[in-house]
Amino acid sequence: MSKKQVVVIDYGMGNLWSVASAIRFLGAEALITTDTKEISAAKFLILPGVGSFRRAMEIIRQKSIDQAILQSLSQTDVKLLGICLGMQLLGSASSEDGNTQGLGLVPNEVHKFTNTADTRLKIPHVGFSEVKHDANTKLFSGIPSESCFYFVHSYFMALTPTIKGIATCHHGTEFVAAFEQGQVSGTQFHPEKSQSMGLNLLKNFLES
């Protein structure tokens, strides 16, 4: 793999160092930054995240990170990967802490897992779970469907027929575990914490 630089976007709510460590392990450079100039000039972007959707979007807008991301994506060779909350932020909206608009790069909405009379879910959804995927996706190249990845989340991105390249997981309901749509992709699970399968996925992202 040729030496590439990956910009890991720092808005104060992500497991930045574990993501950066995984990228460096794969032989690429990882730049953790809040600088909008560096973000807008990046060829590979990772938007990580843990915590509140509403708070994350407030910070992203305050720091003009949303505009920097859009400017970067105006170049057709740029790739963006959202991880966990970072993937949810790529969607249209979340019901967390009231309705909050996301970056709107994909049309999906984000909702909270809920218990029903028939199903008592463990919330948050934590641990390794099977992910089913479309064999044609670049992210999952060489990764068997129903491989396990590490999740930790209380909210999920709902399925919609308009988005392609979807991988799914089931926790009380079927939800988007990952997606790949043009320049933009996302994983609800943490590839940096998902052992060899997660590293393979990050490698695929760097080679896409």
TIRO-2110 file (N, C-alpha, C; in Angstrom, 1 decimal):
// TIRO-2110
0.8, -1.2, 0.0, N, 1, A
0.0, 0.0, 0.0, CA, 1, A
0.9, 1.2, 0.0, C, 1, A
0.6, 2.1, -0.9, N, 2, A
1.4, 3.4, -1.0, CA, 2, A
1.0, 4.2, 0.2, C, 2, A
2.0, 5.1, 0.6, N, 3, A
1.8, 6.0, 1.8, CA, 3, A
0.7, 7.0, 1.5, C, 3, A
-0.4, 7.0, 2.2, N, 4, A
-1.5, 7.9, 2.1, CA, 4, A
-1.7, 8.6, 3.4, C, 4, A
-2.3, 9.8, 3.3, N, 5, A
-2.7, 10.5, 4.5, CA, 5, A
-4.2, 10.5, 4.7, C, 5, A
-4.6, 10.1, 5.9, N, 6, A
-6.0, 10.1, 6.2, CA, 6, A
-6.2, 11.2, 7.3, C, 6, A
-7.2, 12.1, 7.0, N, 7, A
-7.5, 13.1, 8.0, CA, 7, A
-8.6, 12.6, 8.9, C, 7, A
-8.3, 12.5, 10.2, N, 8, A
-9.3, 12.1, 11.2, CA, 8, A
-9.9, 13.3, 11.8, C, 8, A
-11.2, 13.6, 11.6, N, 9, A
-11.8, 14.8, 12.0, CA, 9, A
-12.0, 14.9, 13.5, C, 9, A
-11.5, 15.9, 14.2, N, 10, A
-11.6, 16.0, 15.6, CA, 10, A
-12.6, 17.1, 16.0, C, 10, A
-13.7, 16.7, 16.5, N, 11, A
-14.7, 17.7, 17.0, CA, 11, A
-15.0, 17.5, 18.5, C, 11, A
-14.0, 16.8, 19.1, N, 12, A
-14.1, 16.6, 20.5, CA, 12, A
-15.0, 15.5, 21.0, C, 12, A
-15.4, 14.6, 20.1, N, 13, A
-16.4, 13.5, 20.5, CA, 13, A
-16.1, 12.2, 19.9, C, 13, A
-14.8, 11.8, 19.7, N, 14, A
-14.5, 10.6, 19.0, CA, 14, A
-13.4, 9.9, 19.7, C, 14, A
-13.3, 8.6, 19.4, N, 15, A
-12.2, 7.7, 19.8, CA, 15, A
-11.1, 7.9, 18.8, C, 15, A
-10.5, 9.1, 18.8, N, 16, A
-9.6, 9.5, 17.7, CA, 16, A
-8.3, 8.6, 17.6, C, 16, A
-7.7, 8.4, 18.8, N, 17, A
-6.4, 7.7, 18.8, CA, 17, A
-6.5, 6.3, 18.4, C, 17, A
-7.5, 5.6, 18.7, N, 18, A
-7.6, 4.2, 18.3, CA, 18, A
-7.9, 4.1, 16.8, C, 18, A
-8.6, 5.0, 16.2, N, 19, A
-8.8, 5.1, 14.8, CA, 19, A
-7.5, 5.4, 14.1, C, 19, A
-6.8, 6.4, 14.6, N, 20, A
-5.5, 6.8, 14.0, CA, 20, A
-4.5, 5.7, 14.1, C, 20, A
-4.5, 5.0, 15.3, N, 21, A
-3.5, 3.8, 15.4, CA, 21, A
-3.8, 2.8, 14.4, C, 21, A
-5.1, 2.5, 14.1, N, 22, A
-5.4, 1.4, 13.2, CA, 22, A
-4.9, 1.9, 11.8, C, 22, A
-5.1, 3.1, 11.4, N, 23, A
-4.7, 3.7, 10.1, CA, 23, A
-3.2, 3.6, 10.0, C, 23, A
-2.5, 3.9, 11.0, N, 24, A
-1.0, 3.9, 11.0, CA, 24, A
-0.5, 2.4, 10.9, C, 24, A
-1.2, 1.5, 11.6, N, 25, A
-0.9, 0.1, 11.5, CA, 25, A
-0.9, -0.4, 10.1, C, 25, A
-1.9, 0.1, 9.3, N, 26, A
-2.0, -0.3, 7.9, CA, 26, A
-1.0, 0.4, 7.0, C, 26, A
-0.2, 1.3, 7.5, N, 27, A
0.9, 1.9, 6.7, CA, 27, A
0.6, 3.2, 6.2, C, 27, A
-0.5, 3.8, 6.6, N, 28, A
-0.9, 5.2, 6.1, CA, 28, A
-0.6, 6.2, 7.2, C, 28, A
-0.6, 7.5, 6.8, N, 29, A
-0.4, 8.5, 7.8, CA, 29, A
-1.8, 8.9, 8.3, C, 29, A
-1.9, 9.2, 9.6, N, 30, A
-3.1, 9.7, 10.2, CA, 30, A
-2.9, 11.1, 10.8, C, 30, A
-3.7, 12.0, 10.3, N, 31, A
-3.6, 13.4, 10.8, CA, 31, A
-4.9, 13.7, 11.6, C, 31, A
-4.8, 13.9, 12.9, N, 32, A
-6.0, 14.3, 13.7, CA, 32, A
-6.1, 15.8, 13.7, C, 32, A
-7.2, 16.3, 13.3, N, 33, A
-7.2, 17.8, 13.1, CA, 33, A
-8.6, 18.4, 13.3, C, 33, A
-8.7, 19.6, 13.7, N, 34, A
-9.9, 20.4, 13.7, CA, 34, A
-9.8, 21.5, 12.6, C, 34, A
-8.7, 21.6, 11.9, N, 35, A
-8.4, 22.6, 11.0, CA, 35, A
-9.3, 22.4, 9.7, C, 35, A
-10.2, 23.4, 9.4, N, 36, A
-11.0, 23.2, 8.3, CA, 36, A
-10.3, 23.2, 6.9, C, 36, A
-9.1, 23.9, 6.9, N, 37, A
-8.3, 23.9, 5.7, CA, 37, A
-7.8, 22.5, 5.4, C, 37, A
-7.3, 21.9, 6.4, N, 38, A
-6.8, 20.5, 6.3, CA, 38, A
-7.9, 19.5, 5.9, C, 38, A
-9.1, 19.7, 6.5, N, 39, A
-10.2, 18.9, 6.2, CA, 39, A
-10.7, 19.0, 4.8, C, 39, A
-10.8, 20.3, 4.3, N, 40, A
-11.3, 20.5, 3.0, CA, 40, A
-10.3, 20.1, 1.9, C, 40, A
-9.0, 20.0, 2.3, N, 41, A
-8.0, 19.6, 1.3, CA, 41, A
-7.7, 18.1, 1.3, C, 41, A
-8.4, 17.3, 2.2, N, 42, A
-8.1, 15.9, 2.4, CA, 42, A
-8.6, 15.1, 1.2, C, 42, A
-7.9, 13.9, 1.0, N, 43, A
-8.4, 13.0, 0.0, CA, 43, A
-9.1, 11.8, 0.7, C, 43, A
-8.7, 11.5, 1.9, N, 44, A
-9.3, 10.5, 2.7, CA, 44, A
-9.7, 11.1, 4.1, C, 44, A
-11.0, 11.0, 4.4, N, 45, A
-11.5, 11.6, 5.6, CA, 45, A
-12.2, 10.5, 6.4, C, 45, A
-12.0, 10.6, 7.7, N, 46, A
-12.7, 9.7, 8.7, CA, 46, A
-13.4, 10.6, 9.7, C, 46, A
-14.7, 10.4, 9.8, N, 47, A
-15.5, 11.1, 10.8, CA, 47, A
-15.9, 10.1, 11.9, C, 47, A
-15.2, 10.1, 13.0, N, 48, A
-15.5, 9.2, 14.1, CA, 48, A
-16.6, 9.8, 15.0, C, 48, A
-16.9, 9.2, 16.1, N, 49, A
-17.8, 9.8, 17.0, CA, 49, A
-18.4, 8.9, 18.1, C, 49, A
-18.5, 9.4, 19.3, N, 50, A
-19.2, 8.8, 20.4, CA, 50, A
-19.9, 9.8, 21.2, C, 50, A
-21.2, 9.6, 21.4, N, 51, A
-22.0, 10.6, 22.2, CA, 51, A
-23.2, 11.1, 21.6, C, 51, A
-23.6, 12.3, 21.9, N, 52, A
-24.8, 12.9, 21.5, CA, 52, A
-24.8, 13.4, 20.1, C, 52, A
-25.8, 13.0, 19.3, N, 53, A
-25.9, 13.5, 17.9, CA, 53, A
-26.1, 15.0, 17.9, C, 53, A
-27.0, 15.5, 18.8, N, 54, A
-27.3, 17.0, 18.8, CA, 54, A
-26.0, 17.8, 19.1, C, 54, A
-25.3, 17.3, 20.2, N, 55, A
-24.1, 18.1, 20.6, CA, 55, A
-23.1, 18.0, 19.5, C, 55, A
-22.9, 16.9, 18.8, N, 56, A
-21.9, 16.7, 17.8, CA, 56, A
-22.2, 17.7, 16.6, C, 56, A
-23.5, 17.7, 16.2, N, 57, A
-23.8, 18.6, 15.1, CA, 57, A
-23.7, 20.1, 15.5, C, 57, A
-24.0, 20.4, 16.7, N, 58, A
-23.7, 21.8, 17.2, CA, 58, A
-22.3, 22.2, 17.0, C, 58, A
-21.4, 21.3, 17.5, N, 59, A
-19.9, 21.6, 17.4, CA, 59, A
-19.5, 21.7, 15.9, C, 59, A
-19.9, 20.7, 15.1, N, 60, A
-19.5, 20.6, 13.7, CA, 60, A
-20.0, 21.9, 13.0, C, 60, A
-21.1, 22.4, 13.3, N, 61, A
-21.6, 23.6, 12.6, CA, 61, A
-20.9, 24.9, 13.2, C, 61, A
-20.7, 24.9, 14.5, N, 62, A
-20.0, 26.0, 15.1, CA, 62, A
-18.5, 26.2, 14.5, C, 62, A
-17.9, 25.1, 14.3, N, 63, A
-16.5, 25.1, 13.8, CA, 63, A
-16.4, 25.1, 12.2, C, 63, A
-17.6, 25.1, 11.6, N, 64, A
-17.7, 25.1, 10.1, CA, 64, A
-17.1, 23.8, 9.5, C, 64, A
-17.1, 22.7, 10.3, N, 65, A
-16.6, 21.5, 9.8, CA, 65, A
-17.5, 20.9, 8.7, C, 65, A
-18.8, 21.1, 8.9, N, 66, A
-19.7, 20.7, 7.9, CA, 66, A
-19.4, 21.2, 6.5, C, 66, A
-19.1, 22.5, 6.4, N, 67, A
-18.8, 23.2, 5.2, CA, 67, A
-17.4, 22.6, 4.6, C, 67, A
-16.5, 22.4, 5.5, N, 68, A
-15.2, 21.8, 5.1, CA, 68, A
-15.4, 20.4, 4.5, C, 68, A
-16.2, 19.6, 5.1, N, 69, A
-16.5, 18.3, 4.5, CA, 69, A
-17.1, 18.4, 3.2, C, 69, A
-18.1, 19.2, 3.0, N, 70, A
-18.8, 19.4, 1.7, CA, 70, A
-17.8, 19.9, 0.6, C, 70, A
-16.9, 20.8, 1.1, N, 71, A
-15.9, 21.3, 0.1, CA, 71, A
-15.0, 20.2, -0.3, C, 71, A
-14.5, 19.4, 0.6, N, 72, A
-13.7, 18.3, 0.3, CA, 72, A
-14.3, 17.3, -0.7, C, 72, A
-15.6, 17.0, -0.5, N, 73, A
-16.3, 16.1, -1.3, CA, 73, A
-16.7, 16.6, -2.7, C, 73, A
-16.5, 17.9, -2.9, N, 74, A
-16.7, 18.5, -4.2, CA, 74, A
-15.6, 18.0, -5.2, C, 74, A
-14.5, 17.4, -4.7, N, 75, A
-13.5, 16.8, -5.5, CA, 75, A
-13.8, 15.3, -5.6, C, 75, A
-14.0, 14.8, -6.8, N, 76, A
-14.5, 13.5, -7.0, CA, 76, A
-13.7, 12.4, -6.6, C, 76, A
-12.4, 12.6, -6.3, N, 77, A
-11.5, 11.5, -5.8, CA, 77, A
-11.4, 11.4, -4.3, C, 77, A
-12.2, 12.2, -3.6, N, 78, A
-12.2, 12.2, -2.1, CA, 78, A
-13.1, 11.1, -1.6, C, 78, A
-12.7, 10.4, -0.5, N, 79, A
-13.5, 9.4, 0.1, CA, 79, A
-13.7, 9.8, 1.6, C, 79, A
-14.9, 9.6, 2.1, N, 80, A
-15.3, 9.9, 3.5, CA, 80, A
-15.9, 8.6, 4.1, C, 80, A
-15.4, 8.3, 5.3, N, 81, A
-15.9, 7.2, 6.1, CA, 81, A
-16.3, 7.7, 7.5, C, 81, A
-17.6, 7.5, 7.8, N, 82, A
-18.1, 7.8, 9.1, CA, 82, A
-18.2, 6.6, 10.0, C, 82, A
-17.8, 6.7, 11.2, N, 83, A
-17.7, 5.5, 12.1, CA, 83, A
-18.6, 5.8, 13.4, C, 83, A
-19.5, 4.9, 13.7, N, 84, A
-20.4, 4.9, 14.8, CA, 84, A
-21.3, 6.2, 14.8, C, 84, A
-21.2, 7.1, 15.7, N, 85, A
-21.9, 8.3, 15.7, CA, 85, A
-21.6, 9.1, 14.4, C, 85, A
-20.3, 9.0, 14.0, N, 86, A
-19.9, 9.6, 12.7, CA, 86, A
-20.7, 9.2, 11.5, C, 86, A
-21.1, 7.9, 11.5, N, 87, A
-21.9, 7.4, 10.4, CA, 87, A
-23.3, 8.0, 10.5, C, 87, A
-23.9, 8.0, 11.7, N, 88, A
-25.2, 8.6, 12.0, CA, 88, A
-25.3, 10.0, 11.5, C, 88, A
-24.2, 10.8, 11.8, N, 89, A
-24.2, 12.2, 11.4, CA, 89, A
-24.3, 12.4, 9.9, C, 89, A
-23.9, 11.4, 9.1, N, 90, A
-24.0, 11.5, 7.7, CA, 90, A
-25.5, 11.5, 7.2, C, 90, A
-26.4, 11.1, 8.1, N, 91, A
-27.8, 10.9, 7.7, CA, 91, A
-28.5, 12.2, 7.7, C, 91, A
-29.8, 12.1, 7.5, N, 92, A
-30.6, 13.3, 7.4, CA, 92, A
-31.0, 13.9, 8.7, C, 92, A
-31.3, 13.1, 9.7, N, 93, A
-31.8, 13.6, 11.0, CA, 93, A
-31.7, 12.5, 12.1, C, 93, A
-31.7, 12.9, 13.4, N, 94, A
-31.8, 12.0, 14.5, CA, 94, A
-32.8, 12.4, 15.5, C, 94, A
-33.5, 11.5, 16.1, N, 95, A
-34.5, 11.8, 17.2, CA, 95, A
-33.9, 11.9, 18.5, C, 95, A
-32.5, 11.8, 18.6, N, 96, A
-31.8, 11.9, 19.9, CA, 96, A
-31.9, 13.4, 20.4, C, 96, A
-32.4, 13.5, 21.7, N, 97, A
-32.5, 14.9, 22.3, CA, 97, A
-33.3, 15.8, 21.5, C, 97, A
-34.5, 15.3, 20.9, N, 98, A
-35.3, 16.1, 20.0, CA, 98, A
-34.8, 15.9, 18.6, C, 98, A
-35.5, 16.3, 17.6, N, 99, A
-35.1, 16.1, 16.2, CA, 99, A
-34.0, 17.1, 15.9, C, 99, A
-32.9, 16.5, 15.3, N, 100, A
-31.7, 17.3, 14.9, CA, 100, A
-31.3, 16.9, 13.5, C, 100, A
-31.1, 17.9, 12.7, N, 101, A
-30.7, 17.7, 11.3, CA, 101, A
-29.2, 17.2, 11.3, C, 101, A
-29.0, 16.3, 10.4, N, 102, A
-27.6, 15.8, 10.2, CA, 102, A
-27.0, 16.5, 9.0, C, 102, A
-25.9, 15.9, 8.5, N, 103, A
-25.2, 16.4, 7.4, CA, 103, A
-25.9, 16.2, 6.1, C, 103, A
-26.9, 15.2, 6.1, N, 104, A
-27.7, 15.0, 4.9, CA, 104, A
-27.0, 14.4, 3.7, C, 104, A
-25.9, 13.7, 3.9, N, 105, A
-25.2, 13.1, 2.8, CA, 105, A
-25.9, 11.8, 2.3, C, 105, A
-26.7, 11.2, 3.2, N, 106, A
-27.6, 10.1, 2.9, CA, 106, A
-29.0, 10.4, 3.5, C, 106, A
-30.0, 9.8, 3.0, N, 107, A
-31.4, 10.2, 3.4, CA, 107, A
-31.9, 9.5, 4.7, C, 107, A
-31.1, 8.6, 5.3, N, 108, A
-31.6, 7.8, 6.4, CA, 108, A
-31.7, 8.6, 7.7, C, 108, A
-32.7, 8.3, 8.5, N, 109, A
-32.9, 8.9, 9.8, CA, 109, A
-32.4, 7.9, 10.9, C, 109, A
-32.1, 8.5, 12.0, N, 110, A
-31.6, 7.8, 13.2, CA, 110, A
-32.6, 7.7, 14.3, C, 110, A
-32.8, 6.5, 14.9, N, 111, A
-33.8, 6.3, 15.9, CA, 111, A
-33.2, 5.5, 17.1, C, 111, A
-33.8, 5.6, 18.2, N, 112, A
-33.4, 4.8, 19.4, CA, 112, A
-33.9, 3.4, 19.4, C, 112, A
-33.1, 2.4, 19.8, N, 113, A
-33.6, 1.1, 20.1, CA, 113, A
-34.7, 1.2, 21.2, C, 113, A
-35.8, 0.4, 21.0, N, 114, A
-36.8, 0.4, 22.0, CA, 114, A
-37.2, -1.0, 22.3, C, 114, A
-37.6, -1.2, 23.6, N, 115, A
-38.1, -2.5, 24.0, CA, 115, A
-39.6, -2.6, 23.6, C, 115, A
-40.0, -3.9, 23.4, N, 116, A
-41.4, -4.1, 23.1, CA, 116, A
-41.9, -5.2, 24.1, C, 116, A
-43.2, -5.4, 24.0, N, 117, A
-43.8, -6.5, 24.9, CA, 117, A
-43.2, -7.8, 24.6, C, 117, A
-42.8, -8.1, 23.4, N, 118, A
-42.2, -9.4, 23.0, CA, 118, A
-40.7, -9.5, 23.1, C, 118, A
-40.1, -8.3, 23.1, N, 119, A
-38.6, -8.3, 23.0, CA, 119, A
-38.0, -7.4, 24.1, C, 119, A
-37.2, -7.9, 24.9, N, 120, A
-36.5, -7.1, 25.9, CA, 120, A
-35.0, -6.9, 25.5, C, 120, A
-34.7, -5.8, 24.8, N, 121, A
-33.4, -5.6, 24.3, CA, 121, A
-32.4, -5.1, 25.3, C, 121, A
-31.2, -5.5, 25.2, N, 122, A
-30.1, -4.9, 25.9, CA, 122, A
-29.8, -3.6, 25.2, C, 122, A
-29.9, -2.5, 25.9, N, 123, A
-29.6, -1.2, 25.4, CA, 123, A
-28.7, -0.5, 26.3, C, 123, A
-27.5, -0.1, 25.8, N, 124, A
-27.1, -0.1, 24.4, CA, 124, A
-26.7, -1.5, 23.9, C, 124, A
-26.7, -1.6, 22.5, N, 125, A
-26.3, -2.8, 21.8, CA, 125, A
-24.7, -2.8, 21.9, C, 125, A
-24.2, -3.7, 22.6, N, 126, A
-22.7, -3.8, 22.8, CA, 126, A
-22.2, -5.1, 22.5, C, 126, A
-21.1, -5.2, 21.8, N, 127, A
-20.4, -6.5, 21.6, CA, 127, A
-20.3, -6.8, 20.1, C, 127, A
-19.8, -8.0, 19.8, N, 128, A
-19.6, -8.4, 18.4, CA, 128, A
-20.9, -9.0, 17.9, C, 128, A
-21.3, -8.6, 16.7, N, 129, A
-22.6, -9.1, 16.1, CA, 129, A
-22.3, -9.3, 14.6, C, 129, A
-23.1, -10.2, 14.1, N, 130, A
-23.0, -10.6, 12.7, CA, 130, A
-23.5, -9.5, 11.8, C, 130, A
-22.7, -9.2, 10.7, N, 131, A
-23.1, -8.2, 9.7, CA, 131, A
-23.3, -8.9, 8.3, C, 131, A
-24.4, -8.8, 7.7, N, 132, A
-24.7, -9.3, 6.4, CA, 132, A
-24.5, -8.2, 5.4, C, 132, A
-23.8, -8.5, 4.3, N, 133, A
-23.5, -7.4, 3.4, CA, 133, A
-23.6, -7.9, 1.9, C, 133, A
-23.7, -6.9, 1.0, N, 134, A
-23.7, -7.0, -0.4, CA, 134, A
-22.3, -7.4, -0.9, C, 134, A
-22.2, -8.5, -1.5, N, 135, A
-20.9, -8.9, -2.0, CA, 135, A
-20.2, -8.0, -2.9, C, 135, A
-21.0, -7.1, -3.5, N, 136, A
-20.4, -6.1, -4.5, CA, 136, A
-19.8, -4.9, -3.9, C, 136, A
-19.9, -4.7, -2.6, N, 137, A
-19.4, -3.5, -2.0, CA, 137, A
-17.9, -3.5, -1.8, C, 137, A
-17.2, -2.4, -2.1, N, 138, A
-15.8, -2.3, -2.0, CA, 138, A
-15.3, -2.5, -0.5, C, 138, A
-16.1, -1.9, 0.4, N, 139, A
-15.7, -1.9, 1.8, CA, 139, A
-15.5, -3.3, 2.3, C, 139, A
-16.4, -4.2, 1.9, N, 140, A
-16.4, -5.6, 2.4, CA, 140, A
-15.7, -6.6, 1.4, C, 140, A
-14.9, -6.1, 0.5, N, 141, A
-14.1, -6.9, -0.4, CA, 141, A
-13.3, -7.9, 0.4, C, 141, A
-13.4, -9.2, 0.1, N, 142, A
-12.6, -10.2, 0.8, CA, 142, A
-13.1, -10.5, 2.2, C, 142, A
-14.2, -9.9, 2.7, N, 143, A
-14.7, -10.2, 4.0, CA, 143, A
-16.1, -11.0, 3.8, C, 143, A
-16.1, -12.2, 4.4, N, 144, A
-17.4, -13.0, 4.2, CA, 144, A
-18.6, -12.3, 4.9, C, 144, A
-19.7, -12.4, 4.2, N, 145, A
-21.0, -12.0, 4.9, CA, 145, A
-21.2, -12.8, 6.1, C, 145, A
-21.8, -12.1, 7.1, N, 146, A
-22.0, -12.7, 8.4, CA, 146, A
-20.8, -12.7, 9.3, C, 146, A
-19.7, -12.0, 8.9, N, 147, A
-18.6, -11.8, 9.8, CA, 147, A
-19.0, -10.9, 10.9, C, 147, A
-18.3, -11.0, 12.0, N, 148, A
-18.7, -10.2, 13.2, CA, 148, A
-17.8, -9.0, 13.4, C, 148, A
-18.5, -7.9, 13.8, N, 149, A
-17.9, -6.6, 14.1, CA, 149, A
-18.4, -6.1, 15.4, C, 149, A
-17.6, -5.2, 16.0, N, 150, A
-17.9, -4.7, 17.3, CA, 150, A
-18.7, -3.4, 17.3, C, 150, A
-19.9, -3.5, 18.0, N, 151, A
-20.8, -2.4, 18.1, CA, 151, A
-20.9, -1.9, 19.6, C, 151, A
-21.2, -0.6, 19.7, N, 152, A
-21.6, 0.0, 21.0, CA, 152, A
-22.5, 1.2, 20.6, C, 152, A
-23.8, 1.1, 20.7, N, 153, A
-24.7, 2.2, 20.4, CA, 153, A
-26.1, 1.9, 20.9, C, 153, A
-26.8, 3.0, 21.1, N, 154, A
-28.2, 3.0, 21.6, CA, 154, A
-29.1, 3.5, 20.5, C, 154, A
-28.6, 4.1, 19.5, N, 155, A
-29.4, 4.6, 18.3, CA, 155, A
-28.9, 4.0, 17.1, C, 155, A
-29.8, 3.9, 16.1, N, 156, A
-29.4, 3.1, 14.8, CA, 156, A
-29.9, 3.9, 13.6, C, 156, A
-29.3, 3.7, 12.5, N, 157, A
-29.7, 4.3, 11.3, CA, 157, A
-30.7, 3.4, 10.6, C, 157, A
-31.9, 3.9, 10.3, N, 158, A
-33.0, 3.1, 9.8, CA, 158, A
-32.7, 2.8, 8.3, C, 158, A
-33.2, 1.6, 7.9, N, 159, A
-33.1, 1.2, 6.5, CA, 159, A
-34.0, 2.1, 5.6, C, 159, A
-33.6, 2.3, 4.4, N, 160, A
-34.4, 3.0, 3.4, CA, 160, A
-34.1, 2.4, 2.0, C, 160, A
-35.1, 2.3, 1.1, N, 161, A
-34.8, 1.7, -0.2, CA, 161, A
-34.0, 2.5, -1.1, C, 161, A
-33.8, 3.8, -0.8, N, 162, A
-33.1, 4.7, -1.7, CA, 162, A
-31.5, 4.6, -1.6, C, 162, A
-31.0, 4.0, -0.5, N, 163, A
-29.6, 3.9, -0.4, CA, 163, A
-29.1, 2.6, -0.8, C, 163, A
-28.0, 2.5, -1.5, N, 164, A
-27.4, 1.2, -2.0, CA, 164, A
-26.2, 0.9, -1.2, C, 164, A
-25.7, -0.4, -1.5, N, 165, A
-24.4, -0.8, -0.9, CA, 165, A
-24.5, -0.9, 0.6, C, 165, A
-25.7, -1.5, 1.1, N, 166, A
-25.9, -1.5, 2.5, CA, 166, A
-25.5, -2.9, 3.1, C, 166, A
-25.0, -2.8, 4.3, N, 167, A
-24.8, -4.0, 5.2, CA, 167, A
-25.7, -3.9, 6.4, C, 167, A
-26.3, -5.0, 6.8, N, 168, A
-27.2, -4.9, 7.9, CA, 168, A
-26.9, -5.8, 9.1, C, 168, A
-27.4, -5.4, 10.2, N, 169, A
-27.3, -6.2, 11.5, CA, 169, A
-28.7, -6.2, 12.1, C, 169, A
-28.9, -7.2, 13.0, N, 170, A
-30.2, -7.3, 13.7, CA, 170, A
-30.0, -7.2, 15.2, C, 170, A
-30.7, -6.2, 15.8, N, 171, A
-30.8, -6.1, 17.3, CA, 171, A
-32.2, -5.7, 17.6, C, 171, A
-33.1, -6.6, 17.7, N, 172, A
-34.5, -6.3, 17.9, CA, 172, A
-35.2, -5.9, 16.6, C, 172, A
-34.4, -5.2, 15.8, N, 173, A
-34.9, -4.8, 14.4, CA, 173, A
-33.7, -4.8, 13.5, C, 173, A
-33.9, -4.9, 12.2, N, 174, A
-32.8, -4.8, 11.3, CA, 174, A
-32.4, -3.4, 11.0, C, 174, A
-31.1, -3.1, 11.0, N, 175, A
-30.7, -1.7, 10.9, CA, 175, A
-29.5, -1.6, 10.0, C, 175, A
-29.1, -0.4, 9.6, N, 176, A
-27.9, -0.2, 8.7, CA, 176, A
-26.7, -0.4, 9.6, C, 176, A
-25.9, -1.4, 9.3, N, 177, A
-24.6, -1.6, 9.9, CA, 177, A
-23.5, -0.9, 9.2, C, 177, A
-23.7, -0.8, 7.9, N, 178, A
-22.7, 0.0, 7.1, CA, 178, A
-23.3, 0.3, 5.8, C, 178, A
-22.8, 1.3, 5.1, N, 179, A
-23.2, 1.6, 3.7, CA, 179, A
-22.1, 2.2, 2.9, C, 179, A
-22.3, 2.1, 1.6, N, 180, A
-21.3, 2.6, 0.7, CA, 180, A
-22.1, 3.3, -0.5, C, 180, A
-22.0, 4.6, -0.6, N, 181, A
-22.7, 5.3, -1.6, CA, 181, A
-21.8, 6.3, -2.3, C, 181, A
-21.2, 6.0, -3.4, N, 182, A
-20.3, 6.9, -4.1, CA, 182, A
-19.1, 7.2, -3.2, C, 182, A
-18.9, 8.5, -3.0, N, 183, A
-17.7, 8.9, -2.2, CA, 183, A
-17.9, 8.7, -0.7, C, 183, A
-19.1, 8.5, -0.3, N, 184, A
-19.4, 8.5, 1.2, CA, 184, A
-19.8, 7.0, 1.6, C, 184, A
-19.2, 6.7, 2.8, N, 185, A
-19.5, 5.4, 3.4, CA, 185, A
-19.5, 5.5, 4.9, C, 185, A
-20.1, 4.5, 5.5, N, 186, A
-20.1, 4.6, 7.0, CA, 186, A
-20.3, 3.2, 7.6, C, 186, A
-19.8, 3.1, 8.8, N, 187, A
-20.0, 1.8, 9.6, CA, 187, A
-20.5, 2.2, 11.0, C, 187, A
-21.6, 1.5, 11.4, N, 188, A
-22.1, 1.7, 12.7, CA, 188, A
-21.2, 1.1, 13.7, C, 188, A
-20.6, 0.0, 13.3, N, 189, A
-19.6, -0.7, 14.2, CA, 189, A
-18.3, 0.0, 14.2, C, 189, A
-17.4, -0.4, 15.1, N, 190, A
-16.1, 0.2, 15.2, CA, 190, A
-15.1, -0.7, 14.5, C, 190, A
-14.7, -0.4, 13.2, N, 191, A
-13.7, -1.3, 12.6, CA, 191, A
-12.4, -1.4, 13.3, C, 191, A
-12.0, -0.2, 14.0, N, 192, A
-10.7, -0.2, 14.7, CA, 192, A
-10.7, -1.1, 15.9, C, 192, A
-11.9, -1.5, 16.3, N, 193, A
-12.0, -2.4, 17.5, CA, 193, A
-12.5, -3.8, 17.1, C, 193, A
-12.6, -4.1, 15.8, N, 194, A
-13.1, -5.3, 15.3, CA, 194, A
-12.1, -6.3, 14.8, C, 194, A
-10.9, -6.2, 15.3, N, 195, A
-9.8, -7.2, 15.0, CA, 195, A
-9.5, -7.3, 13.5, C, 195, A
-9.2, -8.5, 13.0, N, 196, A
-8.7, -8.6, 11.6, CA, 196, A
-9.8, -8.1, 10.6, C, 196, A
-11.0, -8.4, 10.8, N, 197, A
-12.1, -8.0, 9.9, CA, 197, A
-12.2, -6.5, 9.8, C, 197, A
-12.1, -5.9, 10.9, N, 198, A
-12.2, -4.4, 10.9, CA, 198, A
-11.0, -3.8, 10.2, C, 198, A
-9.8, -4.4, 10.4, N, 199, A
-8.6, -3.8, 9.8, CA, 199, A
-8.7, -4.1, 8.2, C, 199, A
-9.3, -5.2, 7.8, N, 200, A
-9.5, -5.5, 6.4, CA, 200, A
-10.4, -4.4, 5.8, C, 200, A
-11.4, -4.1, 6.5, N, 201, A
-12.4, -3.1, 6.0, CA, 201, A
-11.7, -1.7, 5.9, C, 201, A
-10.9, -1.3, 6.9, N, 202, A
-10.2, 0.0, 6.8, CA, 202, A
-9.2, -0.1, 5.6, C, 202, A
-8.6, -1.2, 5.4, N, 203, A
-7.6, -1.3, 4.3, CA, 203, A
-8.4, -1.2, 3.0, C, 203, A
-9.6, -1.8, 2.9, N, 204, A
-10.4, -1.6, 1.7, CA, 204, A
-10.8, -0.1, 1.4, C, 204, A
-11.1, 0.6, 2.5, N, 205, A
-11.4, 2.0, 2.4, CA, 205, A
-10.2, 2.8, 1.8, C, 205, A
-9.0, 2.5, 2.3, N, 206, A
-7.8, 3.2, 1.8, CA, 206, A
-7.5, 2.8, 0.4, C, 206, A
-7.9, 1.7, -0.1, N, 207, A
-7.6, 1.2, -1.4, CA, 207, A
-8.8, 1.5, -2.4, C, 207, A
-9.9, 2.1, -1.9, N, 208, A
-11.1, 2.3, -2.8, CA, 208, A
-10.8, 3.4, -3.7, C, 208, A
END
